Amino acid sequence: MMSETDYLNVLTRVYYAIKELRSHGVTIRTILFNGGKPTIRITRCAYCDRQIENGTALYQSFGCGPCGHYKQGVFMLDGCKVVWSESLH
């Protein structure tokens, strides 16, 4: 079980990650908390493309969902996993 201090530390990491993403014009879609491992889902944008190009991010998942084929990009920022999906039409 996480302590109050642990929760505050997680929230602080999320705050700084969101602040950094917003400074690059990234749109935040959702924030999920799984214990001390937050996941921030964003909308794909030029910032995502730059993260892939410079090797900071990678594509970790490929699949087919209700909207067709997709791939999912991911990178870590301030202890938070940042993910986005791209359609492969």
Secondary structure per residue as TSV (DSSP state, phi and psi in degrees):
chain	resnum	aa	ss	phi	psi
A	1	M	-	360.0	138.0
A	2	M	-	-82.2	144.7
A	3	S	-	-85.7	170.2
A	4	E	H	-58.6	-40.7
A	5	T	H	-63.1	-40.5
A	6	D	H	-60.2	-45.3
A	7	Y	H	-61.5	-43.3
A	8	L	H	-63.7	-37.8
A	9	N	H	-64.3	-42.2
A	10	V	H	-63.2	-46.5
A	11	L	H	-62.2	-36.2
A	12	T	H	-65.6	-43.0
A	13	R	H	-61.5	-43.2
A	14	V	H	-62.6	-43.7
A	15	Y	H	-55.5	-50.5
A	16	Y	H	-68.6	-34.6
A	17	A	H	-65.1	-45.2
A	18	I	H	-63.7	-42.0
A	19	K	H	-59.6	-43.8
A	20	E	H	-64.4	-46.6
A	21	L	H	-61.4	-45.9
A	22	R	H	-63.3	-31.8
A	23	S	H	-65.0	-19.5
A	24	H	T	-101.3	9.1
A	25	G	T	77.1	18.9
A	26	V	-	-78.9	138.0
A	27	T	-	-91.9	123.7
A	28	I	E	-85.6	128.3
A	29	R	E	-97.2	-51.6
A	30	T	E	-149.6	160.5
A	31	I	E	-129.0	124.4
A	32	L	E	-114.0	138.7
A	33	F	E	-114.4	120.9
A	34	N	E	-120.8	83.7
A	35	G	T	65.4	-128.5
A	36	G	T	-91.2	15.9
A	37	K	E	-119.3	83.5
A	38	P	E	-74.1	145.9
A	39	T	E	-122.6	128.5
A	40	I	E	-110.1	118.2
A	41	R	E	-95.2	128.6
A	42	I	E	-122.1	168.4
A	43	T	-	-89.2	135.6
A	44	R	-	-58.3	139.8
A	45	C	-	-157.0	-177.6
A	46	A	H	-60.5	-32.4
A	47	Y	H	-61.4	-40.1
A	48	C	H	-62.0	-45.0
A	49	D	H	-59.0	-42.3
A	50	R	H	-64.4	-38.1
A	51	Q	H	-64.4	-38.7
A	52	I	H	-66.1	-46.5
A	53	E	H	-61.0	-39.8
A	54	N	T	-90.2	2.4
A	55	G	T	84.8	4.2
A	56	T	S	-73.6	-32.9
A	57	A	-	-116.4	162.0
A	58	L	E	-146.1	164.2
A	59	Y	E	-90.3	122.6
A	60	Q	E	-109.7	-14.9
A	61	S	E	-144.5	138.0
A	62	F	E	-131.1	144.5
A	63	G	E	-173.6	-169.0
A	64	C	E	-134.2	123.4
A	65	G	E	-121.2	-167.5
A	66	P	T	-57.8	-27.4
A	67	C	T	-99.3	10.4
A	68	G	E	107.5	-164.6
A	69	H	E	-72.1	147.4
A	70	Y	E	-149.4	164.6
A	71	K	E	-133.8	152.9
A	72	Q	E	-121.3	125.9
A	73	G	E	-94.5	155.1
A	74	V	E	-152.4	144.3
A	75	F	E	-153.3	162.9
A	76	M	E	-100.6	141.1
A	77	L	E	-145.7	117.6
A	78	D	T	52.2	39.0
A	79	G	T	78.6	8.0
A	80	C	E	-111.5	140.9
A	81	K	E	-84.8	127.1
A	82	V	E	-110.7	126.0
A	83	V	E	-131.1	153.1
A	84	W	E	-149.3	158.2
A	85	S	E	-116.0	148.7
A	86	E	E	-127.8	133.4
A	87	S	E	-76.0	144.6
A	88	L	-	-114.9	60.7
A	89	H	-	-80.0	360.0
